Amino acid sequence: MLALALLAITVTGARARSFDITELIVPELVPPGQSEVEIECRYDANFTLLNWFKGVNEFFRYKPGAAPSTRSFPVLGVGRVELMTCGPTACRLRLGALTEDATGFYRCDIERDVPPYKFNTRSAYMQVHGHEHRRPLLEGLGEEFEEGQEMQAYCRGAPNAEIRWYINGREEEGMRGSPTLNRNASRLIFLGIPPMVTVQCAEFKFGKLSGSKEMKGKWKDHRKSMRDERPQEQKNSSTSMGRCVTFVLCTIYILFF
């Protein structure tokens, strides 16, 4: 009976455990001359997935029990993402080779994707000043595109660098360079998907991210241009007619009221 009572207490305590992010440590200001920072997400939760985001872009993922349990992704303004520790109570990262593009909101999400489903999030803003860092050259992407239009972009990195491509945050793994022959220049050809496409060129050296750059293209919505394709004379006539109707109505209102 005692064992059953202890088991019941343990189960009840596990169910009653909070699912909270207790603290998010992100520096508010990174002064000139400081090229790296540490950020930390502290929690009291039994989660199955943790994600770090800069804005809407994920740059780190921690999934306890998976192999591998962590994965990092390139993000604009952050040249290097290093894992310090991720465990039952906290996940701490070191961000290096920062540029002013690293300025923005940083968010930590924790999620339990098995019953009982739970989710929590917390964010903080970081301002980076006076940092310039060499980035790969990315060019050729049009500012606008039509649905299904073939698009292309060109990227050139430093010598002995490997170029990796990302479209809307997802890597085009088929474009990776050979491990024995790294490509420091690459051209990406793909189909545009509305409403917006974000293309990112990431430069890796010795398997580590050393720099990245991104461009965006917007879908050219023909419906906007088709709203009024009448000749200018007809538009002016319609405008004049509208003014005339307004004038007549106003006159009638004044005469009768």
FENNORQUI-V521364 format. One record per residue. N is the residue number from 1. NEAR is the number of other ideal C-beta (glycine too) atoms within 12 Angstrom. Layout:
N_NEAR ; N_NEAR
This chain:
1_7 ; 2_8 ; 3_9 ; 4_10 ; 5_11 ; 6_12 ; 7_13 ; 8_14 ; 9_14 ; 10_14 ; 11_13 ; 12_12 ; 13_13 ; 14_15 ; 15_15 ; 16_13 ; 17_19 ; 18_17 ; 19_24 ; 20_22 ; 21_32 ; 22_19 ; 23_19 ; 24_31 ; 25_24 ; 26_33 ; 27_24 ; 28_18 ; 29_17 ; 30_31 ; 31_17 ; 32_15 ; 33_12 ; 34_20 ; 35_24 ; 36_25 ; 37_34 ; 38_25 ; 39_40 ; 40_32 ; 41_40 ; 42_26 ; 43_35 ; 44_20 ; 45_32 ; 46_27 ; 47_36 ; 48_25 ; 49_31 ; 50_43 ; 51_37 ; 52_41 ; 53_29 ; 54_38 ; 55_24 ; 56_19 ; 57_32 ; 58_28 ; 59_39 ; 60_39 ; 61_29 ; 62_35 ; 63_22 ; 64_23 ; 65_13 ; 66_14 ; 67_8 ; 68_13 ; 69_19 ; 70_28 ; 71_22 ; 72_33 ; 73_28 ; 74_42 ; 75_38 ; 76_37 ; 77_38 ; 78_48 ; 79_38 ; 80_34 ; 81_39 ; 82_24 ; 83_27 ; 84_23 ; 85_19 ; 86_33 ; 87_19 ; 88_17 ; 89_21 ; 90_26 ; 91_37 ; 92_30 ; 93_35 ; 94_23 ; 95_39 ; 96_28 ; 97_32 ; 98_38 ; 99_30 ; 100_21 ; 101_29 ; 102_43 ; 103_26 ; 104_28 ; 105_22 ; 106_42 ; 107_30 ; 108_42 ; 109_32 ; 110_38 ; 111_26 ; 112_22 ; 113_17 ; 114_12 ; 115_8 ; 116_17 ; 117_13 ; 118_25 ; 119_21 ; 120_28 ; 121_25 ; 122_28 ; 123_23 ; 124_26 ; 125_20 ; 126_33 ; 127_24 ; 128_35 ; 129_21 ; 130_18 ; 131_29 ; 132_19 ; 133_28 ; 134_19 ; 135_33 ; 136_38 ; 137_23 ; 138_32 ; 139_18 ; 140_20 ; 141_32 ; 142_21 ; 143_16 ; 144_22 ; 145_29 ; 146_20 ; 147_19 ; 148_13 ; 149_20 ; 150_15 ; 151_31 ; 152_24 ; 153_37 ; 154_23 ; 155_38 ; 156_24 ; 157_32 ; 158_23 ; 159_14 ; 160_16 ; 161_31 ; 162_34 ; 163_40 ; 164_37 ; 165_42 ; 166_37 ; 167_31 ; 168_24 ; 169_28 ; 170_21 ; 171_26 ; 172_24 ; 173_11 ; 174_14 ; 175_27 ; 176_21 ; 177_26 ; 178_10 ; 179_11 ; 180_7 ; 181_10 ; 182_23 ; 183_28 ; 184_24 ; 185_24 ; 186_32 ; 187_22 ; 188_33 ; 189_20 ; 190_26 ; 191_18 ; 192_30 ; 193_22 ; 194_20 ; 195_16 ; 196_23 ; 197_35 ; 198_32 ; 199_43 ; 200_40 ; 201_43 ; 202_44 ; 203_41 ; 204_35 ; 205_25 ; 206_13 ; 207_16 ; 208_21 ; 209_39 ; 210_32 ; 211_41 ; 212_45 ; 213_37 ; 214_33 ; 215_32 ; 216_24 ; 217_29 ; 218_22 ; 219_24 ; 220_23 ; 221_16 ; 222_14 ; 223_12 ; 224_12 ; 225_11 ; 226_10 ; 227_10 ; 228_13 ; 229_12 ; 230_13 ; 231_10 ; 232_11 ; 233_10 ; 234_13 ; 235_15 ; 236_13 ; 237_14 ; 238_16 ; 239_16 ; 240_14 ; 241_14 ; 242_14 ; 243_14 ; 244_14 ; 245_14 ; 246_14 ; 247_14 ; 248_14 ; 249_15 ; 250_14 ; 251_13 ; 252_12 ; 253_11 ; 254_10 ; 255_9 ; 256_8 ; 257_8
